[in-house]
Amino acid sequence: MKLIDSHCHFDDARFDADREASYRRALSAGVESQIVPGIRSEWWPRVKRVCRQYPGLWPAYGLHPMFMDAHKDSDIPLLENWLQTENPVAVGECGLDYFIDDPDREGQCGLFEAQLDLAQRHGLPVIVHARRALEDILNILRHHPDVRGVVHSFSGSEQQAYRLIGMGFLMSFGGPITYPRARRLRHLAAILPLESIMIETDSPDQPDVDIRGRRNEPVRLQRILAELGTLRKESEQDIAAVTRDNAIRLFGLEKGFSPGSGAPAQG
């Protein structure tokens, strides 16, 4: 089976010691592709470097809401430049996070809207982070009806899920669905239309229940697939094929890729 990890921070320093081996483990398990979102402007170069080094890794660039203190006023024009010159497959990871201590809600919303504006202007999907903020995200997305994307590691309600589907958004699921106590999340993963779902690891974070407390990595996408097959009572082959097609369609991967570049071929 050919799988796409729709959200993996393979540039993270926690992979520095064994990145090559981790990449090979993923390939051997059928994980042929990874979407690698950027989260801070000073880290975008390492995303670019890793995606150029490893075929099948495709970059996205964005400004994550958990790093508001690190972002600068110049980051939005800088991001536009990167979108114009580096040929990413998405804008992100962006969004809202109200789970952190004393969140700057106004600042987060402004930054999120600025990135949605860029996505709309450049015809790119968005990779959205949402923790305890999905209602605000839905309200903001209503004002950007031409933008499509994915809410990664979805944890909202069934009603919110179907509102996102109505807006043309996908949801991705990862390690959290393997935890038996995550009953509501597991129910959603079981009942939502497969055409609205992608799978992810969010490596090196959000390990599945079998490696709880350890570093996550893309090879674990097989474990997510197996859990989704059990929850949905569908074949892993069918889920792999549909979620892969969903990722290809959302990120425009059918346009083709330059050998080893991790980015769509120009022209």
SULURJO-V268682 format. One record per pair of residues at least 12 apart in sequence whose C-alpha atoms are under 10 Angstrom apart, sorted by sequence separation. I is the first residue (numbers start at 1). GAP is how many residues later the second one is. D is the distance in Angstrom with one decimal. If there is no record, write none. Layout:
i gap d
I GAP D
I GAP D
This chain:
i gap d
10 12 9.3
36 12 9.1
47 12 6.4
48 12 8.9
63 12 8.1
79 12 8.9
96 12 6.0
97 12 9.7
116 12 10.0
173 12 8.9
177 12 7.5
203 12 7.5
204 12 4.3
205 12 8.2
208 12 7.7
225 12 9.1
228 12 9.9
252 12 8.2
253 12 9.8
255 12 9.3
10 13 8.9
47 13 8.2
48 13 9.2
62 13 9.3
63 13 8.6
95 13 7.4
96 13 6.8
151 13 8.6
173 13 9.5
177 13 9.8
203 13 4.9
204 13 5.5
207 13 8.1
208 13 9.3
210 13 8.8
226 13 9.4
251 13 9.8
36 14 9.0
47 14 8.3
62 14 9.0
94 14 9.2
95 14 7.7
96 14 10.0
137 14 9.7
150 14 8.9
202 14 7.8
203 14 4.9
204 14 8.3
209 14 9.5
222 14 9.3
225 14 7.4
226 14 9.8
36 15 7.7
44 15 9.0
96 15 9.1
149 15 9.5
150 15 9.7
156 15 9.9
173 15 9.7
174 15 9.9
201 15 7.2
202 15 8.1
203 15 6.3
208 15 7.6
225 15 7.1
35 16 9.1
44 16 8.7
45 16 9.8
63 16 8.6
95 16 8.2
96 16 7.2
112 16 9.1
148 16 9.6
154 16 9.3
155 16 9.2
173 16 7.3
201 16 6.9
202 16 8.2
203 16 9.6
208 16 7.6
34 17 9.1
44 17 6.6
62 17 7.1
94 17 8.3
95 17 5.4
112 17 10.0
134 17 9.2
148 17 10.0
154 17 5.8
155 17 9.5
172 17 9.1
201 17 6.0
203 17 8.9
43 18 9.4
44 18 8.4
61 18 7.2
62 18 9.9
94 18 6.1
95 18 8.7
149 18 9.3
150 18 8.9
151 18 7.3
152 18 8.4
153 18 7.3
154 18 6.0
155 18 8.7
171 18 9.4
200 18 8.1
201 18 8.6
203 18 9.7
222 18 9.5
225 18 9.7
44 19 9.8
61 19 9.6
93 19 9.8
94 19 9.4
148 19 7.4
149 19 7.4
150 19 5.4
151 19 6.4
152 19 5.9
153 19 5.4
154 19 6.2
201 19 6.8
202 19 9.6
208 19 9.9
34 20 9.9
41 20 8.1
62 20 9.7
92 20 9.6
95 20 8.9
134 20 9.4
147 20 8.6
148 20 5.8
149 20 5.1
150 20 4.5
151 20 5.0
152 20 4.9
153 20 5.0
154 20 8.7
200 20 9.0
201 20 5.9
5 21 9.6
33 21 9.7
34 21 9.4
35 21 8.5
36 21 6.7
37 21 8.5
38 21 7.4
39 21 9.0
40 21 8.3
41 21 7.5
61 21 7.6
62 21 9.6
94 21 7.3
95 21 9.3
125 21 9.6
126 21 7.4
127 21 9.1
128 21 7.4
129 21 8.9
130 21 7.0
134 21 8.8
135 21 8.9
146 21 8.8
147 21 8.3
148 21 5.6
149 21 6.3
150 21 5.3
151 21 6.5
152 21 6.9
153 21 6.1
155 21 9.1
171 21 9.4
200 21 6.4
201 21 9.5
33 22 8.0
34 22 6.4
35 22 6.0
36 22 5.9
37 22 6.0
38 22 5.8
39 22 6.8
40 22 6.8
41 22 7.0
60 22 9.7
61 22 7.6
93 22 9.7
94 22 8.8
125 22 6.4
126 22 6.5
127 22 5.8
128 22 6.0
129 22 6.2
130 22 7.7
131 22 9.3
134 22 6.8
138 22 8.1
142 22 9.9
145 22 7.2
146 22 9.1
147 22 8.8
148 22 8.4
149 22 8.6
150 22 6.9
151 22 9.3
152 22 8.6
153 22 8.5
154 22 9.5
155 22 9.8
199 22 7.3
200 22 9.9
201 22 9.5
3 23 9.5
32 23 8.6
33 23 4.5
34 23 4.8
35 23 5.0
36 23 4.9
37 23 4.5
38 23 4.5
39 23 5.3
40 23 5.3
41 23 9.7
60 23 8.7
92 23 8.0
123 23 8.8
124 23 7.6
125 23 5.0
126 23 4.5
127 23 5.2
128 23 4.7
129 23 6.1
130 23 8.2
131 23 8.8
132 23 8.7
133 23 9.2
134 23 9.3
141 23 9.1
144 23 9.7
145 23 9.0
153 23 8.0
154 23 10.0
170 23 9.9
171 23 9.9
199 23 9.7
201 23 7.8
3 24 9.3
10 24 8.3
12 24 9.8
32 24 6.1
33 24 5.7
34 24 6.3
35 24 6.1
36 24 6.0
37 24 5.7
38 24 5.3
39 24 4.7
40 24 6.6
91 24 7.1
92 24 9.5
113 24 9.6
116 24 9.2
120 24 7.7
123 24 7.8
124 24 7.8
125 24 4.6
126 24 6.5
127 24 6.2
128 24 6.0
129 24 7.8
130 24 7.6
131 24 7.8
132 24 8.4
153 24 9.4
170 24 9.7
171 24 9.8
172 24 8.4
173 24 7.4
174 24 8.9
175 24 9.4
200 24 7.7
2 25 9.1
8 25 10.0
9 25 9.0
10 25 8.9
11 25 7.5
31 25 9.2
32 25 8.5
33 25 7.7
34 25 8.6
35 25 7.2
36 25 8.5
37 25 7.1
38 25 7.1
39 25 4.8
40 25 9.6
61 25 9.3
91 25 8.0
112 25 8.8
116 25 8.2
119 25 9.7
120 25 9.2
121 25 9.8
123 25 9.1
124 25 8.3
125 25 7.8
126 25 8.4
127 25 6.7
128 25 9.2
129 25 8.5
130 25 8.1
131 25 8.7
135 25 7.8
138 25 8.0
142 25 8.0
170 25 8.2
171 25 6.3
172 25 5.5
173 25 6.5
174 25 5.9
175 25 8.0
176 25 9.5
199 25 7.2
200 25 9.3
3 26 8.6
4 26 8.6
5 26 6.8
8 26 6.4
9 26 8.2
10 26 6.4
11 26 9.0
12 26 9.9
37 26 9.5
38 26 8.1
39 26 8.5
40 26 9.8
60 26 9.3
61 26 9.8
120 26 6.6
121 26 9.4
128 26 9.4
130 26 8.7
134 26 7.8
138 26 7.4
141 26 8.2
158 26 8.9
170 26 4.8
171 26 5.1
172 26 4.4
173 26 5.1
174 26 4.9
175 26 6.3
199 26 7.4
2 27 8.5
3 27 5.7
4 27 5.8
5 27 8.3
6 27 8.1
7 27 6.7
8 27 6.1
9 27 5.3
10 27 8.9
11 27 8.6
37 27 9.6
39 27 8.9
40 27 7.4
59 27 8.8
60 27 8.7
61 27 6.9
91 27 8.0
92 27 9.2
109 27 8.4
113 27 7.2
116 27 9.6
117 27 7.7
119 27 9.3
120 27 5.6
134 27 9.8
137 27 10.0
155 27 9.8
157 27 8.1
158 27 9.2
161 27 8.5
165 27 9.5
169 27 7.3
170 27 5.7
171 27 6.3
172 27 5.1
173 27 5.9
174 27 5.2
175 27 8.2
198 27 10.0
1 28 8.2
2 28 4.9
3 28 4.6
4 28 6.3
5 28 6.2
6 28 5.9
7 28 5.3
8 28 5.2
9 28 6.4
39 28 8.1
40 28 9.4
42 28 9.2
59 28 8.3
60 28 5.0
61 28 8.6
62 28 8.5
63 28 8.7
64 28 7.4
65 28 8.6
66 28 9.4
91 28 6.1
105 28 9.5
109 28 8.4
112 28 8.6
113 28 8.5
116 28 7.1
119 28 6.9
120 28 8.7
156 28 9.1
157 28 8.3
165 28 9.2
168 28 8.6
169 28 9.3
170 28 7.1
171 28 8.5
172 28 6.3
173 28 8.0
174 28 7.1
175 28 9.6
1 29 5.6
2 29 6.1
3 29 6.0
4 29 4.7
5 29 4.7
6 29 5.1
7 29 6.1
8 29 7.1
9 29 7.7
27 29 9.7
41 29 8.9
42 29 9.3
58 29 9.5
59 29 5.2
60 29 5.6
61 29 6.9
62 29 5.4
63 29 6.5
64 29 5.6
65 29 6.4
66 29 9.2
90 29 7.6
91 29 9.8
112 29 9.8
117 29 10.0
118 29 9.8
119 29 8.8
138 29 9.1
155 29 8.7
156 29 8.0
158 29 9.1
172 29 9.4
173 29 9.4
174 29 9.6
178 29 9.3
179 29 7.3
180 29 8.7
199 29 9.0
1 30 8.3
2 30 6.2
3 30 6.8
4 30 5.7
5 30 6.4
6 30 7.9
7 30 6.9
8 30 9.9
9 30 9.2
40 30 7.5
41 30 7.5
58 30 7.1
59 30 6.2
60 30 4.8
61 30 5.3
62 30 3.9
63 30 6.2
64 30 4.8
65 30 6.0
66 30 8.0
67 30 10.0
110 30 9.9
113 30 9.2
116 30 9.7
117 30 8.7
119 30 9.7
155 30 6.4
158 30 6.5
162 30 8.3
165 30 9.6
175 30 9.0
176 30 6.9
178 30 5.9
179 30 5.7
1 31 9.4
2 31 8.4
3 31 8.8
4 31 7.8
5 31 8.9
6 31 9.4
12 31 9.1
19 31 9.4
23 31 8.0
40 31 7.0
41 31 8.9
58 31 6.7
59 31 7.5
60 31 5.5
61 31 5.1
62 31 5.0
63 31 5.4
64 31 6.7
65 31 5.5
66 31 6.5
91 31 9.4
95 31 9.1
99 31 9.2
100 31 8.7
105 31 9.8
109 31 8.1
113 31 8.7
116 31 7.1
154 31 8.2
155 31 9.9
157 31 8.0
158 31 9.9
161 31 8.1
162 31 9.5
165 31 6.8
175 31 5.7
176 31 7.7
177 31 7.9
178 31 5.7
179 31 9.1
11 32 8.5
23 32 9.9
39 32 9.7
40 32 9.8
58 32 9.2
59 32 9.2
60 32 5.8
61 32 6.8
62 32 5.7
63 32 8.4
64 32 8.0
65 32 5.9
66 32 9.0
90 32 9.6
91 32 9.8
92 32 10.0
94 32 7.5
95 32 8.0
96 32 8.0
97 32 7.2
98 32 8.2
99 32 5.9
100 32 9.5
116 32 9.5
153 32 10.0
156 32 9.0
164 32 9.3
165 32 9.8
174 32 7.5
175 32 5.4
176 32 6.3
177 32 8.8
178 32 8.4
11 33 9.2
13 33 9.5
20 33 9.9
41 33 9.8
42 33 9.6
59 33 9.4
60 33 7.5
61 33 8.9
62 33 9.5
64 33 8.8
65 33 9.0
66 33 9.3
90 33 9.0
91 33 6.5
92 33 8.6
93 33 7.4
94 33 6.3
95 33 5.0
96 33 6.1
97 33 5.7
98 33 6.0
99 33 5.9
155 33 8.9
158 33 9.2
174 33 8.3
175 33 4.0
176 33 7.7
179 33 9.7
11 34 9.5
12 34 8.5
20 34 8.7
23 34 9.9
41 34 6.6
66 34 7.3
89 34 9.9
90 34 5.3
91 34 6.3
92 34 5.7
93 34 5.1
94 34 5.2
95 34 4.7
96 34 5.3
97 34 4.8
98 34 5.4
99 34 8.2
154 34 9.4
158 34 8.3
162 34 9.4
174 34 7.6
175 34 7.0
11 35 6.1
12 35 8.5
19 35 9.9
40 35 8.8
41 35 9.4
44 35 9.5
65 35 9.6
66 35 9.9
68 35 8.9
69 35 9.6
76 35 8.3
80 35 8.9
83 35 8.5
89 35 6.8
90 35 5.0
91 35 4.8
92 35 4.7
93 35 5.8
94 35 5.8
95 35 5.9
96 35 6.7
97 35 6.6
98 35 5.8
154 35 9.4
161 35 9.3
175 35 9.4
10 36 9.6
11 36 5.4
68 36 7.7
75 36 9.8
79 36 8.5
83 36 8.8
88 36 8.5
89 36 7.5
90 36 5.4
91 36 6.2
92 36 6.6
93 36 6.4
94 36 8.7
95 36 8.9
96 36 8.3
97 36 6.1
98 36 9.5
175 36 9.6
10 37 7.9
11 37 8.7
41 37 8.1
66 37 8.4
77 37 9.9
89 37 9.0
90 37 6.8
91 37 8.8
92 37 8.5
96 37 6.0
97 37 9.0
175 37 9.3
190 37 9.8
9 38 8.3
11 38 8.3
12 38 9.7
41 38 7.6
44 38 8.9
48 38 8.2
65 38 8.9
66 38 9.5
73 38 9.7
76 38 7.3
80 38 6.7
84 38 7.9
89 38 10.0
95 38 8.7
96 38 7.9
189 38 9.6
190 38 7.1
194 38 9.3
11 39 6.0
40 39 10.0
65 39 8.9
68 39 7.7
76 39 7.5
79 39 8.5
80 39 9.2
83 39 7.5
95 39 9.2
189 39 6.9
190 39 8.6
10 40 7.5
11 40 8.3
48 40 9.2
65 40 9.3
68 40 7.3
71 40 9.4
96 40 8.2
97 40 9.9
189 40 9.8
190 40 8.7
191 40 8.8
192 40 9.3
199 40 9.4
10 41 8.7
41 41 9.7
67 41 9.6
77 41 9.5
80 41 9.5
83 41 9.1
95 41 9.8
96 41 7.0
128 41 10.0
175 41 9.0
186 41 9.2
190 41 5.2
191 41 7.1
198 41 9.1
199 41 8.8
65 42 8.8
66 42 8.7
76 42 8.6
80 42 8.7
95 42 7.2
127 42 9.9
186 42 8.5
189 42 7.2
190 42 4.5
197 42 9.2
198 42 9.1
65 43 5.8
68 43 8.9
126 43 9.3
127 43 9.7
128 43 9.5
154 43 9.8
188 43 9.5
189 43 7.4
190 43 8.2
64 44 8.8
65 44 8.8
125 44 9.3
127 44 9.9
187 44 7.8
188 44 9.8
190 44 9.6
194 44 9.5
195 44 9.4
198 44 8.4
199 44 6.7
63 45 9.8
152 45 9.9
153 45 9.6
175 45 8.5
178 45 8.3
186 45 7.1
187 45 9.0
194 45 7.4
197 45 8.4
198 45 4.8
199 45 8.5
65 46 7.9
150 46 9.2
151 46 9.9
152 46 8.6
153 46 8.7
174 46 9.3
175 46 8.5
178 46 7.1
186 46 9.4
196 46 9.3
197 46 6.1
198 46 7.3
10 47 8.7
64 47 9.0
65 47 7.9
150 47 8.9
151 47 9.8
152 47 8.8
153 47 7.7
174 47 7.7
177 47 7.6
195 47 6.6
196 47 8.3
197 47 9.5
198 47 9.0
199 47 9.8
63 48 7.8
64 48 8.7
150 48 8.5
152 48 7.9
153 48 8.8
175 48 8.2
176 48 9.0
178 48 9.4
179 48 9.7
194 48 7.0
195 48 7.1
198 48 6.6
199 48 8.9
8 49 9.4
63 49 8.2
152 49 9.9
153 49 7.9
174 49 9.1
175 49 6.3
178 49 6.2
194 49 7.3
197 49 7.3
198 49 6.6
9 50 9.9
62 50 9.5
152 50 8.6
174 50 5.9
175 50 10.0
177 50 7.4
178 50 8.5
195 50 8.7
196 50 7.5
197 50 8.9
37 51 9.4
173 51 7.9
174 51 8.8
177 51 7.9
195 51 6.6
196 51 10.0
4 52 9.1
5 52 9.5
6 52 9.8
36 52 9.7
37 52 9.4
38 52 9.9
39 52 10.0
40 52 9.8
63 52 8.1
173 52 9.6
175 52 9.3
194 52 9.0
4 53 9.7
7 53 9.9
35 53 9.8
36 53 9.5
37 53 8.1
38 53 8.6
39 53 7.0
40 53 9.1
62 53 7.5
153 53 9.1
174 53 9.6
178 53 9.6
35 54 8.2
36 54 9.6
37 54 8.0
38 54 6.4
39 54 5.6
61 54 10.0
174 54 9.4
177 54 9.2
35 55 9.0
37 55 5.8
38 55 6.1
39 55 7.5
173 55 8.9
36 56 9.3
37 56 5.5
38 56 9.0
95 56 8.9
36 57 9.1
37 57 9.2
92 57 9.7
94 57 9.8
90 58 9.9
91 58 9.0
92 58 9.9
93 58 9.7
90 59 8.3
93 59 9.0
90 60 10.0
66 63 9.6
60 64 9.8
62 64 8.9
64 64 9.1
65 64 8.0
60 65 9.7
61 65 9.6
62 65 8.6
64 65 7.7
65 65 9.2
60 66 8.8
61 66 9.4
62 66 9.8
60 67 8.3
172 71 9.2
172 75 9.9
170 76 8.3
170 77 9.2
170 80 8.5
169 81 9.0
168 82 9.8
7 86 9.2
37 90 7.8
35 92 9.9
150 97 9.5
150 100 8.3
149 101 6.9
150 101 9.9
148 102 7.9
149 102 8.5
148 103 9.9
7 120 8.6
6 121 9.5
126 124 9.4
127 124 10.0
125 125 6.9
126 125 9.2
124 126 9.1
125 126 6.7
124 127 7.9
125 127 9.0
124 128 8.9
7 143 10.0
6 144 9.3
7 145 7.3
6 146 8.4
7 146 8.8
90 160 9.0
89 161 8.9
90 161 6.6
89 162 5.4
90 162 9.2
88 163 9.2
89 163 6.9
89 164 7.9
7 165 8.4
35 165 9.1
37 165 9.8
6 166 7.5
7 166 9.6
34 166 8.8
36 166 9.3
5 167 9.7
6 167 9.4
7 167 9.1
34 167 9.7
35 167 9.8
36 167 9.8
6 168 9.7
5 169 9.4
89 173 9.5
88 174 8.8
89 174 7.2
87 175 9.6
88 175 6.4
89 175 7.6
87 176 6.3
88 176 7.8
86 177 8.1
87 177 6.9
86 178 9.9
87 178 8.6
87 179 8.2
34 184 8.0
33 185 9.5
32 186 9.8
31 187 7.2
15 188 9.4
31 188 6.8
14 189 9.6
15 189 7.9
29 189 9.1
30 189 8.2
31 189 9.2
14 190 7.2
29 190 6.1
31 190 7.3
7 191 9.3
12 191 8.6
13 191 9.4
26 191 8.0
27 191 9.0
28 191 8.2
29 191 8.6
30 191 9.1
31 191 8.1
60 191 9.8
6 192 6.6
7 192 8.0
8 192 7.0
9 192 9.0
10 192 8.9
11 192 9.7
12 192 7.4
25 192 9.1
26 192 5.6
27 192 7.7
29 192 8.5
30 192 8.2
5 193 8.2
6 193 6.1
7 193 5.1
8 193 6.1
9 193 6.4
10 193 6.8
11 193 9.6
25 193 8.1
26 193 4.1
29 193 7.0
58 193 9.4
4 194 8.4
5 194 6.2
6 194 4.9
7 194 6.3
8 194 4.6
9 194 5.6
10 194 7.4
23 194 8.8
24 194 9.9
25 194 5.9
26 194 7.9
4 195 7.4
5 195 4.7
6 195 7.8
7 195 5.2
8 195 4.9
9 195 6.6
22 195 6.9
23 195 7.7
24 195 8.8
25 195 9.5
26 195 8.3
58 195 9.2
3 196 8.7
4 196 7.7
5 196 6.5
6 196 8.3
7 196 7.7
8 196 7.4
9 196 8.5
22 196 7.5
23 196 8.1
26 196 9.1
3 197 9.7
5 197 8.3
8 197 8.8
22 197 7.4
5 198 9.4
19 198 9.6
58 199 9.3
15 200 9.1
14 201 8.0
15 201 9.8
56 201 8.6
14 202 9.8
15 202 8.6
55 202 9.3
56 202 9.9
58 202 9.9
59 202 9.7
55 203 9.1
56 203 8.9
57 203 8.5
58 203 8.1
59 203 6.9
60 203 9.6
55 204 7.0
56 204 7.3
57 204 8.1
58 204 4.4
59 204 6.9
54 205 9.9
55 205 4.3
56 205 8.2
57 205 4.8
58 205 5.5
59 205 9.9
52 206 9.9
54 206 6.3
55 206 6.4
56 206 5.6
57 206 7.9
58 206 8.3
10 207 8.1
52 207 9.2
53 207 6.7
54 207 7.7
55 207 5.6
56 207 8.6
8 208 9.6
9 208 9.1
10 208 8.3
52 208 5.9
53 208 7.3
54 208 7.2
55 208 9.2
8 209 8.1
9 209 9.4
51 209 8.0
52 209 4.5
53 209 8.1
8 210 7.1
30 210 9.9
51 210 6.6
52 210 5.5
7 211 9.2
33 211 9.4
50 211 9.5
51 211 5.0
52 211 8.0
6 212 10.0
35 212 9.1
49 212 9.4
50 212 8.7
51 212 7.9
5 213 6.8
34 213 9.9
48 213 9.1
49 213 9.7
4 214 9.4
5 214 9.1
33 214 9.9
48 214 8.5
5 215 9.6
6 215 9.8
48 215 9.5
5 216 6.7
35 216 8.9
4 217 8.5
5 217 9.8
3 218 7.9
3 219 8.4
1 221 9.6
3 222 9.1
36 226 9.7
35 227 9.2
34 228 9.2
33 229 9.2
3 234 9.9
1 235 8.6
2 235 9.0
1 236 6.5
3 236 9.6
4 236 8.4
1 237 9.5
3 237 6.0
4 237 9.7
6 237 9.2
1 238 9.9
2 238 6.9
3 238 7.7
5 238 9.6
6 238 8.8
1 239 6.7
2 239 7.5
3 239 9.8
4 239 7.8
5 239 8.7
1 240 7.7
3 240 8.0
4 240 5.6
6 240 9.7
3 241 5.9
4 241 9.0
6 241 6.7
2 242 7.5
3 242 9.5
4 242 9.6
5 242 8.8
6 242 9.7
1 243 9.8
4 243 7.1
3 244 9.6
4 244 8.6
6 245 9.4
